[in-house]
Amino acid sequence: MLLEGLQPAYLALAFAAGLAAGWFFFYGLWWTVQRLPSSKHPALLTLGSLGLRMGVSLGVLFLVMAGDWRRLAVAVAGVVVMRLILVRRLRPAAEGA
């Protein structure tokens, strides 16, 4: 009973869901920042994007957790890994390189 939520398949799915939630949140943030300079309503874009990204990402994490903090921890690890990946991939090219 104690290890029921720690089966490898559940942990792999939790990690994958964390990766997906992280991609949605951080790629959405990058997308929003790219559009701010040309936006007619930057505050509305910022707040709307934040609300959507937080709602979807927290909803995914809540569903994945299913009452077990260990699955939540694995999913959050997936979010952090996706953040690291996107920071490296979406970094602007160095000037003069």
Buried (B, 14 or more C-beta within 10 A) or exposed (E): EEEEBEEEEBBEBBBBBBBBBBBBBBBBBBEBEEEEEEEEEEEEBBEEBBEBBEEBBEEBBEEBBEEBEBBBEBBBBBBEBBBEBBEEEBEEEEEEE
